[in-house]
Amino acid sequence: MREKVILICTQCLSRNYTTTKKKTDVSKRMELVKYCPKCNAHTLHKESR
């Protein structure tokens, strides 16, 4: 089973991406550097709860 998560830009706080992760990794929040179309740059995106 995988859990759906939403990734939020740390600069402008827009919700840009959805992805999935293993249920065993629930204790750790996912952090990825992805492109934000609103900021027009690559920024850190964190998992929302």
N, C-alpha and C positions, 0 to 999 in steps of 0.2 A: 504494500500500500504506500502511496505517495501523497503528500500534503500540498495543497496549493498555497502559494505565498505571493504577495504583491511587493514589488520593489519600489522604493520611494527615493527620489533624488534628494541628497542632503543640502544642496544649494537652494533650490526653488520649491522643494517639498511637493513636486508633482508626481503623481502615480503613473509611471511610464510602462512598466513591464510586469507580467505575471509569469511565474515559473512554478516548478514543483521540486520538492526535496523529500528525502527519506524521513519516515516518521521516527527513526532512531536518532536523528540529528536535531530533535526538537529543542534541546537545551541551547544550541548554538544558533545565533542569528547570522543569516547569510549576508555577506558584503561583497559586492562586485563593482568594478569600474566599468560603466556602460555609457553609451551616448545618450544625452538628454536633448531632445529637439527644442525644448523651451529655452534652455541655457545655451544651446548651440555649441556644446563642448562635451568632452568626456569627464564625467564626475562620478563620485562614489555614490552607489545606490545601496540602501539598507533595507532589510526585510521589515515589513510592518506586521503588527499583531492584530 
